[in-house]
Amino acid sequence: KEKLRVYWKTLEIWSDEIYNWAYENGKIEPIMIYELREAKQEDFSTLPLEDLEEIFKILAKNRKAKVLKMEDGKMAFKIRLE
């Protein structure tokens, strides 16, 4: 079996949208994946876990956020205010 995933936005664009959402909503504490899932009005709330983890890495690479690994192994990110 083969799977095909079609993106209507690149992960780079998603990372910008998530950063802007966090910035506009004053999210200065670490943001967990479940918080992104709870943002039901946002398109990114339904992205697969693997994509969100990649987006966290993109945010860190672009120096827009710091990726944190929690004690339970889950990932979070903390935005860097510009």
Order of alpha helices (4+ residues) and beta strands (2+ residues): alpha-beta-alpha-alpha-beta-beta
